[in-house]
Amino acid sequence: MPNKDMSSIKDEDTYEALRDKGYSKEKSARIANAQASSDQSPSEKGGKAPPYEDWTKDELYDRAQEVGIDGRSDMTKDELIEALRG
Protein backbone atom coordinates (compact mmCIF):
# COMPACT_ATOMS: atom_id res chain seq x y z
CA MET A 1 0.00 0.00 0.00
CA PRO A 2 1.66 3.25 -1.07
CA ASN A 3 2.27 6.00 1.44
CA LYS A 4 4.03 9.33 1.49
CA ASP A 5 7.40 7.67 2.27
CA MET A 6 7.17 5.61 -0.91
CA SER A 7 6.51 8.56 -3.21
CA SER A 8 10.08 8.36 -4.50
CA ILE A 9 9.93 4.60 -5.18
CA LYS A 10 9.76 4.06 -8.93
CA ASP A 11 9.04 0.30 -8.85
CA GLU A 12 6.86 -0.40 -5.82
CA ASP A 13 6.39 -4.12 -6.64
CA THR A 14 10.14 -4.71 -6.62
CA TYR A 15 10.49 -2.61 -3.47
CA GLU A 16 7.85 -4.64 -1.63
CA ALA A 17 9.35 -7.96 -2.79
CA LEU A 18 12.77 -6.92 -1.49
CA ARG A 19 11.29 -5.77 1.84
CA ASP A 20 9.56 -9.16 2.14
CA LYS A 21 12.97 -10.81 1.70
CA GLY A 22 14.32 -8.77 4.62
CA TYR A 23 16.17 -6.01 2.80
CA SER A 24 16.33 -2.64 4.54
CA LYS A 25 14.04 0.15 3.33
CA GLU A 26 17.00 2.09 1.94
CA LYS A 27 18.53 -0.86 0.08
CA SER A 28 15.15 -1.92 -1.30
CA ALA A 29 14.49 1.61 -2.56
CA ARG A 30 17.92 1.88 -4.19
CA ILE A 31 17.55 -1.45 -5.99
CA ALA A 32 13.94 -0.81 -7.07
CA ASN A 33 14.77 2.65 -8.40
CA ALA A 34 17.88 1.42 -10.20
CA GLN A 35 15.93 -1.35 -11.92
CA ALA A 36 13.27 1.15 -12.99
CA SER A 37 15.88 3.46 -14.53
CA SER A 38 16.96 2.94 -18.11
CA ASP A 39 20.29 4.62 -17.27
CA GLN A 40 21.31 1.93 -14.78
CA SER A 41 21.81 -1.83 -15.03
CA PRO A 42 21.85 -3.18 -11.47
CA SER A 43 21.92 -6.81 -12.59
CA GLU A 44 25.22 -6.35 -14.41
CA LYS A 45 28.43 -7.09 -12.54
CA GLY A 46 29.71 -4.01 -10.79
CA GLY A 47 33.17 -2.70 -10.00
CA LYS A 48 36.44 -4.32 -9.17
CA ALA A 49 35.93 -4.92 -5.44
CA PRO A 50 37.39 -8.21 -4.18
CA PRO A 51 34.96 -10.94 -3.08
CA TYR A 52 33.68 -10.67 0.50
CA GLU A 53 35.76 -13.71 1.48
CA ASP A 54 38.89 -11.58 0.98
CA TRP A 55 37.59 -8.80 3.27
CA THR A 56 38.44 -8.64 6.97
CA LYS A 57 35.66 -9.07 9.51
CA ASP A 58 36.02 -5.37 10.42
CA GLU A 59 35.58 -4.36 6.77
CA LEU A 60 32.50 -6.59 6.48
CA TYR A 61 31.10 -5.12 9.69
CA ASP A 62 31.60 -1.57 8.38
CA ARG A 63 29.84 -2.47 5.12
CA ALA A 64 26.98 -4.13 7.01
CA GLN A 65 26.63 -0.94 9.04
CA GLU A 66 26.51 1.15 5.84
CA VAL A 67 23.63 -0.89 4.40
CA GLY A 68 21.74 -1.16 7.70
CA ILE A 69 22.00 -4.84 8.59
CA ASP A 70 20.56 -5.46 12.06
CA GLY A 71 22.34 -7.79 14.48
CA ARG A 72 25.70 -7.36 12.76
CA SER A 73 27.67 -7.02 16.03
CA ASP A 74 26.83 -10.62 16.97
CA MET A 75 27.59 -12.08 13.53
CA THR A 76 30.58 -14.16 12.50
CA LYS A 77 32.49 -13.34 9.33
CA ASP A 78 30.53 -15.99 7.41
CA GLU A 79 27.22 -14.65 8.74
CA LEU A 80 28.19 -11.10 7.73
CA ILE A 81 28.99 -12.32 4.22
CA GLU A 82 25.65 -14.14 3.99
CA ALA A 83 23.76 -11.08 5.27
CA LEU A 84 25.52 -8.75 2.83
CA ARG A 85 24.69 -11.04 -0.08
CA GLY A 86 21.13 -11.42 1.29
Contacts in CASP RR format, 6 or more apart in sequence:
PFRMAT RR
TARGET T0000
AUTHOR 0000-0000-0000
METHOD contacts of the structure
MODEL  1
MPNKDMSSIKDEDTYEALRDKGYSKEKSARIANAQASSDQSPSEKGGKAP
PYEDWTKDELYDRAQEVGIDGRSDMTKDELIEALRG
2 12 0 8 1.000
5 25 0 8 1.000
6 12 0 8 1.000
6 15 0 8 1.000
8 29 0 8 1.000
8 33 0 8 1.000
9 15 0 8 1.000
9 29 0 8 1.000
9 32 0 8 1.000
9 33 0 8 1.000
10 32 0 8 1.000
10 33 0 8 1.000
10 36 0 8 1.000
10 37 0 8 1.000
11 32 0 8 1.000
11 33 0 8 1.000
11 35 0 8 1.000
11 36 0 8 1.000
12 32 0 8 1.000
14 28 0 8 1.000
14 31 0 8 1.000
14 32 0 8 1.000
14 35 0 8 1.000
14 36 0 8 1.000
15 28 0 8 1.000
15 29 0 8 1.000
15 31 0 8 1.000
15 32 0 8 1.000
18 27 0 8 1.000
18 28 0 8 1.000
18 31 0 8 1.000
18 32 0 8 1.000
19 25 0 8 1.000
19 28 0 8 1.000
21 86 0 8 1.000
23 31 0 8 1.000
23 86 0 8 1.000
24 67 0 8 1.000
24 68 0 8 1.000
24 69 0 8 1.000
26 67 0 8 1.000
26 68 0 8 1.000
27 67 0 8 1.000
27 68 0 8 1.000
31 42 0 8 1.000
34 40 0 8 1.000
34 42 0 8 1.000
35 42 0 8 1.000
35 43 0 8 1.000
52 60 0 8 1.000
52 80 0 8 1.000
52 81 0 8 1.000
52 84 0 8 1.000
52 85 0 8 1.000
53 81 0 8 1.000
55 63 0 8 1.000
57 76 0 8 1.000
57 77 0 8 1.000
57 80 0 8 1.000
60 77 0 8 1.000
60 80 0 8 1.000
60 81 0 8 1.000
60 84 0 8 1.000
61 72 0 8 1.000
61 73 0 8 1.000
61 75 0 8 1.000
61 80 0 8 1.000
63 84 0 8 1.000
64 72 0 8 1.000
64 75 0 8 1.000
64 80 0 8 1.000
64 83 0 8 1.000
64 84 0 8 1.000
65 72 0 8 1.000
67 84 0 8 1.000
69 80 0 8 1.000
69 83 0 8 1.000
69 84 0 8 1.000
72 80 0 8 1.000
72 83 0 8 1.000
75 83 0 8 1.000
END
